[in-house]
Amino acid sequence: MTSASTGGAGNFIVDGTTQNFMKEVVEASLRQPVLVDFWAPWCGPCKQLTPLLEKLVNGMNGAVRLVKVNIDEQPAIAQQLRVQSVPTVFAFVGGQPVDGFAGALPESQLKQFIQNLTGQAVPNDPATDWLAMAEQALQEGRLPQAKAAFEQLLQLDPDNLVGLAGLARVALRQGNIDHAKELLAAAPDTAANHAAIQSVTAAVTIAEEAGQLGDLSVYEKALAANPADHAAAMALAKGEFIRGAVDTAVELLLTSVRQDRNWQEGAARLLLLQFFSALGFDHPVALEGRRRLSTVLFS
């Protein structure tokens, strides 16, 4: 793969290769900080992190550059820098790596990372502000306000897939699965691998299954009578997840996995992973849930 600028006229973003790494990273970092983003096409968190990095770097208008390294195509670079997982980001200054992180950070932490590196604040844009307001309103259960903020975001940026996914999430919380599916159907085919779209698609699947459960008290009583009733635990977890009690839903499934991880070929574990996908990779419940699931599985 040859080096290709993806950052517009400023050439702030390029693809890194073994042939251009010295020029685009080491030598370039003598003039300005350079972020090196190690990613892979199969990496879910990468699909969330890389677009954010691109947006923030472009917004800095040359104060920092971004070099994207596909580890499948350029394994030698990853091996040389001892990259153990993706996404991983290194910051180069003065020809040397001086900082870095692994995993997909939220936008606020990425802004702080870049500000610490460059000494300059990352400018906000109106779309970012509307997105922050929408996400906060959704998290607090203020669905009309969340819907209005996501709609305002899409007026400013009609191609914003996070905004489209946000509207679909609002529809799900309002119990309107069909409208959520209509919104997702409006996304271009190329959006299928976008992290936000994948997250809502998983949530729609869970919502459709939960809609067939009926009265959740039936499963609550069954589980009270038999704490090892895994089928009741899974059904109740789906219902709790859809009505917003995601902590309770995850706890139900973790308990089920702890009791019998092999029940129905690991059905509770697979549903947990579906929950994590629906929440998004940087959701606090998903992050903690993944950690606890690993502890259960490898204990």
FISEVEX-499734 format. One record per residue (C-alpha): x, y, z; residue number from 1. Coordinates in nm, 4 decimals, always signed. Each point is the difference from the previous one (the first is absolute). Last residue first. Layout:
N
X; Y; Z; NUM;
...
***
This chain:
299
-1.0486; -1.7826; +3.6948; 299;
+0.0296; +0.0564; -0.3730; 298;
-0.3678; +0.0216; -0.0915; 297;
-0.1143; +0.1830; +0.3133; 296;
+0.2816; +0.2567; -0.0088; 295;
-0.0532; +0.0545; -0.3710; 294;
-0.3698; +0.0631; +0.0629; 293;
+0.0881; +0.2508; +0.2723; 292;
+0.2250; +0.1998; -0.2333; 291;
-0.2536; -0.0126; -0.2820; 290;
-0.2708; +0.1193; +0.2372; 289;
+0.2104; +0.2889; +0.1240; 288;
+0.0599; +0.1249; -0.3541; 287;
-0.3585; -0.0686; -0.1069; 286;
-0.1462; +0.1782; +0.3036; 285;
+0.2313; +0.2975; -0.0558; 284;
-0.0983; +0.0310; -0.3692; 283;
+0.3178; +0.0289; -0.2093; 282;
-0.0608; -0.3001; -0.2264; 281;
-0.3645; +0.0737; -0.0715; 280;
-0.3107; -0.0954; +0.1946; 279;
-0.1386; -0.2242; -0.2739; 278;
+0.3339; -0.1753; -0.0422; 277;
+0.0245; -0.0574; +0.3748; 276;
-0.3537; -0.1409; +0.0053; 275;
+0.0838; -0.2377; -0.2859; 274;
+0.3085; -0.1110; +0.1913; 273;
-0.2225; -0.0696; +0.2999; 272;
-0.2356; -0.1998; -0.2219; 271;
+0.2927; -0.2149; -0.1101; 270;
+0.1041; -0.0600; +0.3613; 269;
-0.3538; -0.0979; +0.0975; 268;
-0.0262; -0.2427; -0.2924; 267;
+0.3262; -0.1810; +0.0818; 266;
-0.0824; -0.3178; -0.1888; 265;
-0.3497; -0.0276; +0.1531; 264;
+0.1510; +0.0115; +0.3505; 263;
+0.3798; -0.0067; -0.0249; 262;
+0.0764; +0.2904; +0.2357; 261;
-0.2038; -0.1559; +0.2795; 260;
-0.0371; +0.1924; +0.3262; 259;
+0.2466; +0.2782; -0.0839; 258;
-0.1519; +0.0377; -0.3448; 257;
-0.3451; +0.0384; +0.1551; 256;
+0.1247; +0.2520; +0.2555; 255;
+0.1667; +0.1990; -0.2768; 254;
-0.3291; -0.0125; -0.1897; 253;
-0.2085; +0.1436; +0.2823; 252;
+0.2645; +0.2636; +0.0775; 251;
+0.0002; +0.1190; -0.3613; 250;
-0.3764; +0.0494; +0.0030; 249;
+0.0045; +0.1762; +0.3373; 248;
+0.2667; +0.2434; -0.1156; 247;
-0.1895; +0.0566; -0.3267; 246;
-0.3220; +0.1083; +0.1682; 245;
-0.1075; +0.2001; -0.3062; 244;
-0.3355; -0.1571; -0.0863; 243;
+0.1660; -0.2009; -0.2743; 242;
+0.2657; -0.1426; +0.2286; 241;
-0.2478; -0.1009; +0.2688; 240;
-0.2059; -0.1959; -0.2515; 239;
+0.3015; -0.1729; -0.1494; 238;
+0.1328; -0.0864; +0.3463; 237;
-0.3385; -0.1424; +0.1011; 236;
+0.0050; -0.2385; -0.2949; 235;
+0.3589; -0.1016; +0.0688; 234;
-0.0644; -0.0591; +0.3702; 233;
-0.3182; -0.1967; -0.0729; 232;
+0.1912; -0.2289; -0.2374; 231;
+0.2787; -0.0358; +0.2543; 230;
-0.2254; -0.1281; +0.2779; 229;
+0.2824; -0.0432; +0.2534; 228;
-0.1529; +0.2466; +0.2475; 227;
-0.3095; -0.2266; +0.0169; 226;
-0.3108; +0.1393; +0.1721; 225;
+0.1222; +0.3579; -0.0224; 224;
+0.0983; -0.0615; -0.3629; 223;
-0.3457; -0.1263; -0.0859; 222;
-0.1630; +0.2923; +0.1817; 221;
+0.2128; +0.2554; -0.1873; 220;
-0.0657; -0.1843; -0.3251; 219;
-0.3759; +0.0311; +0.0373; 218;
+0.0408; +0.3579; +0.1217; 217;
+0.1376; +0.0834; -0.3436; 216;
-0.3489; -0.0088; -0.1562; 215;
+0.0300; -0.0743; -0.3718; 214;
+0.3259; -0.1328; -0.1407; 213;
-0.0532; +0.0633; -0.3710; 212;
+0.1043; +0.3636; +0.0142; 211;
+0.3282; -0.1052; +0.1607; 210;
+0.1014; -0.1812; -0.3209; 209;
-0.0737; +0.3070; -0.2098; 208;
+0.1789; +0.2234; +0.2494; 207;
+0.3103; -0.2217; -0.0014; 206;
+0.0171; +0.0137; -0.3792; 205;
-0.0510; +0.3765; +0.0062; 204;
+0.2829; +0.0363; +0.2540; 203;
+0.2370; -0.1913; -0.2269; 202;
-0.0889; +0.2311; -0.2878; 201;
+0.0514; +0.2959; +0.2329; 200;
+0.3568; -0.1056; +0.0761; 199;
+0.0830; -0.0873; -0.3603; 198;
-0.1146; +0.3474; -0.1070; 197;
+0.2144; +0.1667; +0.2673; 196;
+0.3058; -0.2105; -0.0874; 195;
-0.0218; +0.0588; -0.3760; 194;
+0.0298; -0.3323; -0.1819; 193;
-0.3393; +0.0203; -0.1710; 192;
+0.0519; +0.3657; -0.0886; 191;
+0.1160; -0.0791; -0.3557; 190;
-0.3523; -0.1117; -0.0850; 189;
-0.1216; +0.3546; +0.0610; 188;
-0.2204; +0.0653; +0.3041; 187;
-0.3716; +0.0415; -0.0700; 186;
-0.0666; -0.3606; +0.1046; 185;
+0.1300; +0.0892; +0.3450; 184;
-0.2651; +0.2706; +0.0327; 183;
-0.2742; -0.2354; -0.1156; 182;
+0.1185; -0.2635; +0.2503; 181;
-0.0245; +0.2516; +0.2841; 180;
-0.3453; +0.0973; -0.1225; 179;
-0.1105; -0.3633; +0.0102; 178;
+0.1410; -0.0492; +0.3505; 177;
-0.2064; +0.2818; +0.1487; 176;
+0.0192; -0.0768; +0.3724; 175;
+0.1009; +0.3550; +0.0933; 174;
+0.3439; -0.1270; +0.1025; 173;
+0.0264; -0.1593; -0.3438; 172;
-0.0926; +0.3247; -0.1726; 171;
+0.2648; +0.1837; +0.2026; 170;
+0.2583; -0.2582; -0.1057; 169;
-0.1008; +0.0494; -0.3638; 168;
+0.0460; +0.3741; +0.0379; 167;
+0.3459; -0.0631; +0.1419; 166;
+0.0914; -0.2274; -0.2897; 165;
-0.0793; +0.2837; -0.2381; 164;
+0.2063; +0.2398; +0.2091; 163;
+0.2928; -0.2400; +0.0131; 162;
-0.0340; -0.0483; -0.3763; 161;
+0.0512; +0.3707; -0.0711; 160;
-0.0771; +0.0356; -0.3700; 159;
-0.2552; +0.2785; +0.0490; 158;
+0.2508; +0.2141; +0.1974; 157;
-0.1533; +0.3230; +0.1290; 156;
-0.3564; -0.1216; -0.0405; 155;
+0.1101; -0.3385; +0.1315; 154;
+0.1250; +0.1591; +0.3224; 153;
-0.3282; +0.1849; +0.0404; 152;
-0.1871; -0.3291; -0.0340; 151;
+0.2264; -0.1588; +0.2640; 150;
-0.0738; +0.2937; +0.2309; 149;
-0.3758; -0.0216; -0.0524; 148;
-0.0046; -0.3763; +0.0635; 147;
+0.2047; +0.0391; +0.3169; 146;
-0.2307; +0.2718; +0.1269; 145;
-0.3070; -0.2149; -0.0652; 144;
+0.1740; -0.3021; +0.1643; 143;
+0.1049; +0.1521; +0.3287; 142;
+0.1118; -0.3367; +0.1409; 141;
+0.3133; +0.1353; +0.1654; 140;
+0.2277; -0.1936; -0.2383; 139;
-0.2041; +0.1228; -0.2951; 138;
+0.0269; +0.3616; +0.1152; 137;
+0.3755; -0.0365; +0.0477; 136;
+0.0438; -0.1562; -0.3431; 135;
-0.2042; +0.2712; -0.1680; 134;
+0.1850; +0.2824; +0.1741; 133;
+0.3368; -0.1475; -0.0938; 132;
-0.1135; -0.0492; -0.3590; 131;
-0.1227; +0.3594; -0.0195; 130;
+0.3380; +0.1253; +0.1237; 129;
+0.1913; -0.2173; -0.2455; 128;
-0.2151; +0.1255; -0.2882; 127;
+0.0623; +0.3599; +0.1052; 126;
+0.3781; -0.0444; -0.0257; 125;
+0.2453; -0.0073; +0.2862; 124;
+0.3615; +0.1029; -0.0415; 123;
+0.2726; -0.2295; +0.1344; 122;
+0.1932; +0.1999; +0.2582; 121;
+0.3649; +0.0583; -0.0808; 120;
+0.3066; -0.1133; +0.1944; 119;
+0.0638; -0.2550; -0.2722; 118;
+0.0302; -0.3270; +0.1912; 117;
-0.2066; +0.0926; +0.3043; 116;
-0.2684; +0.1402; -0.2312; 115;
+0.0039; -0.3173; -0.2086; 114;
-0.0512; -0.2189; +0.3075; 113;
-0.2661; +0.2361; +0.1364; 112;
-0.1920; -0.0144; -0.3264; 111;
+0.0279; -0.3790; -0.0044; 110;
-0.1330; -0.0121; +0.3553; 109;
-0.3076; +0.2044; -0.0935; 108;
-0.0547; -0.2055; -0.3158; 107;
-0.0282; -0.3295; +0.1857; 106;
+0.3031; -0.2308; -0.0094; 105;
+0.0132; -0.3140; -0.2149; 104;
+0.2723; -0.2359; +0.1197; 103;
+0.3719; +0.0398; +0.0581; 102;
+0.1813; +0.3207; +0.0910; 101;
+0.3040; +0.2007; -0.0950; 100;
+0.2799; +0.2310; +0.1058; 99;
+0.3518; +0.1105; -0.0947; 98;
+0.0817; -0.2061; -0.3096; 97;
+0.3210; +0.1503; -0.1465; 96;
+0.0949; +0.2130; -0.2999; 95;
-0.0362; +0.3304; +0.1830; 94;
-0.3601; -0.0782; +0.0946; 93;
-0.1852; -0.3217; -0.0821; 92;
-0.3349; -0.0895; +0.1589; 91;
-0.0916; -0.3688; -0.0137; 90;
-0.3532; -0.1314; -0.0412; 89;
-0.1150; -0.3596; +0.0464; 88;
-0.3278; -0.1342; -0.1368; 87;
+0.0879; -0.2735; -0.0061; 86;
+0.2026; -0.2354; +0.2145; 85;
+0.3589; -0.0951; +0.0845; 84;
+0.1919; +0.2687; -0.1898; 83;
+0.3652; -0.0721; +0.0615; 82;
+0.1277; +0.3061; -0.1898; 81;
+0.2010; -0.2184; -0.2381; 80;
-0.2814; -0.2534; -0.0226; 79;
-0.2552; +0.2646; -0.0933; 78;
+0.2305; +0.1388; -0.2676; 77;
+0.0712; -0.3461; -0.1419; 76;
-0.3703; -0.0902; -0.0161; 75;
-0.0794; +0.2541; -0.2746; 74;
-0.2950; -0.1443; -0.1947; 73;
-0.1768; -0.1701; +0.2896; 72;
+0.1270; +0.2681; +0.2404; 71;
-0.1742; +0.2775; -0.1941; 70;
+0.2006; +0.3074; +0.1013; 69;
-0.1687; +0.3417; +0.0050; 68;
+0.2262; +0.3063; +0.0250; 67;
-0.1610; +0.3047; +0.1575; 66;
+0.1481; +0.3496; +0.0126; 65;
-0.0094; +0.2703; +0.2687; 64;
-0.0149; +0.3804; +0.0006; 63;
-0.0954; -0.0159; -0.3687; 62;
-0.3576; +0.1247; +0.0045; 61;
-0.0917; -0.1337; +0.3464; 60;
-0.3490; -0.0843; -0.1294; 59;
+0.1482; -0.2471; -0.2462; 58;
+0.1652; -0.1790; +0.2913; 57;
-0.3260; -0.0073; +0.1952; 56;
-0.2054; -0.1411; -0.2864; 55;
+0.2594; -0.2603; -0.0956; 54;
+0.0424; -0.1108; +0.3603; 53;
-0.3758; -0.0396; +0.0362; 52;
-0.0200; -0.2000; -0.3234; 51;
+0.2807; -0.2283; +0.1280; 50;
-0.1469; -0.0713; +0.3438; 49;
-0.3408; -0.1478; -0.0807; 48;
+0.0941; -0.2284; -0.2844; 47;
+0.3126; -0.0911; +0.1959; 46;
-0.2220; -0.1225; +0.2860; 45;
-0.1394; -0.2714; -0.2325; 44;
+0.3328; -0.1326; -0.1312; 43;
-0.0385; -0.2149; -0.3131; 42;
+0.1396; +0.2680; -0.2357; 41;
+0.3070; +0.0466; +0.2226; 40;
+0.1420; +0.3018; +0.1842; 39;
+0.3257; +0.1559; +0.1204; 38;
-0.0461; +0.3774; +0.0214; 37;
+0.3262; +0.1956; -0.0042; 36;
-0.0433; +0.3555; +0.1295; 35;
+0.2620; +0.2496; -0.1117; 34;
+0.1086; +0.3094; +0.1919; 33;
+0.1518; +0.2773; -0.2152; 32;
+0.3324; +0.0831; -0.1665; 31;
+0.2308; -0.2776; +0.1240; 30;
-0.3071; -0.2245; -0.0051; 29;
+0.0056; +0.0143; -0.3803; 28;
+0.3401; -0.1699; -0.0081; 27;
-0.1123; -0.2954; +0.2140; 26;
-0.3578; -0.0303; -0.1227; 25;
-0.0553; +0.0783; -0.3682; 24;
+0.3632; -0.0237; -0.1112; 23;
+0.1166; -0.3013; +0.2025; 22;
-0.3331; -0.1770; -0.0405; 21;
-0.0098; +0.0438; -0.3795; 20;
+0.1269; -0.3374; -0.1232; 19;
-0.1205; -0.2087; +0.2945; 18;
-0.3451; +0.1441; -0.0645; 17;
-0.2201; +0.2641; +0.1622; 16;
-0.3217; +0.1338; -0.1492; 15;
-0.0211; +0.3781; +0.0151; 14;
-0.1890; +0.2687; +0.1917; 13;
+0.0863; +0.3717; +0.0285; 12;
+0.0381; +0.0444; -0.3748; 11;
-0.1182; +0.3603; +0.0336; 10;
-0.1968; -0.0141; -0.3250; 9;
-0.2144; -0.2895; +0.1174; 8;
+0.0818; -0.2439; +0.2765; 7;
+0.0010; -0.3331; -0.1708; 6;
+0.3458; +0.0110; -0.1495; 5;
+0.1076; -0.3270; -0.1495; 4;
+0.3155; -0.1961; +0.0606; 3;
+0.0196; -0.3063; -0.2195; 2;
-0.1405; -0.3357; +0.0938; 1;
***
